[in-house]
Amino acid sequence: METDWEAFDACLRMAEGKPQTVMKIVVFDEADYAYARAAAARCPHLPIYLQPGNHTPPPPEDDDAPIDIEGVMERMRWLVDRVIEDKWFEARVLPQLHVLIWGNRRGV
């Protein structure tokens, strides 16, 4: 997926003076992590939140498909370790709470 930085910047301009704006990036792998580093460097004034991606999305017709919680937590540990290894102390790593609470259910 390509980022339209002009559209992104326009959104930021519209958010000026409003409640705090932050950048949240879902990270599945090293490529996503590198993207997050580059995006954060481009916008150092924005707080950055990283979340491990849910690698077990359901088929569209199955809202109750099982979720691999251990796999999600393994990705969480990997992401925390990666941020610590890089000494990227500005990044906040958080789980996707909706995945932990509702699993793969859509519309919640």
N, C-alpha and C positions, 0 to 999 in steps of 0.2 A: 504494500500500500504506500502510495506517495503522499507526502504531506504538502498541502497547499499553504505555504507559509504566508502568502499575501492574505488569504482568508483568515488564517490564524491570527495574524497581526491585527486585522480589522476587528475580529472578535475581542481581542485584548483592548483595543481602543474603546470599544463600546462598553467594556466592563470597568473602565476607569471610574474611580469614585464610588463604586459599588462594593458590596461585601468582598472579603478577600478572595482573590483569584489564585488558584493553584494549578499545577500541571500534574496529571495522573497518567501514568503509562503502565499498561499491562505488559509484562515481560514473560515470554515463553522460552527464550533461548539467548545465546550470545549475540546474535544479530539484533534482537530487540534491546538487549542491554546496551549495545554500542549506540543504537538509535537514541535510547534514553539519555545516555551521556552527552551525545551531540545536541539533543533538544534542550537539555538543561543548560549546557554551555551557551546556547543561543539566547536563552531567557534566564539569566542568572538572578533576576529580580523575583522570579516566581518560585515559591516553595515547590519541591518535587516529591511526589509520592509514587512509589513503585509497588506493583502488585503482581504476584506470580499468576500466570494464566491457568485457567481450568482446561486441562488437556483432554477432558472427557465430556465434551458437549453432547447433548442428546440428539438423536435424530429428530427432525421437526415434529413428528407425530407422537413422540414419547416424552412427555413432561416428567415422568417418574423414572427415567433411566438412571441406573446407579452411578454414583460419583466415586472416583478413586481418591478418597480423602487422604490416604497415606501418600499417594503420588503428588497431590496438591501440596501437602506439607513438606514433602521432599524438595519440591521446587521452591517452596518458601525458604527452607534451610539453605538451598543453593544460592538463592538471591541474597539472603542476608550475608552469607559467607563471601559472595562476590563483591558486595558493597564494602564490607569490612576490609577485604583484601586490597581494594583500591583506595581505602581511606576516604571514601566518598561520604563524609559525615553529614553533608547537607541533605542527602536523600533519606526519606522516611520509607521504610518497607512495612507494608501492612497486607494482611490477607484480604481477599475479596469476601467480605462478610456474607454477602448474599449467597455465595456458593457454599460456605460452611453451614449456613442456617437452612437454606432451602434446596441445596443441591442443584440439580439441573432444571428445576421447575421454572417455566417461563412466566413472565407477567407478574412477578412478585417484587 
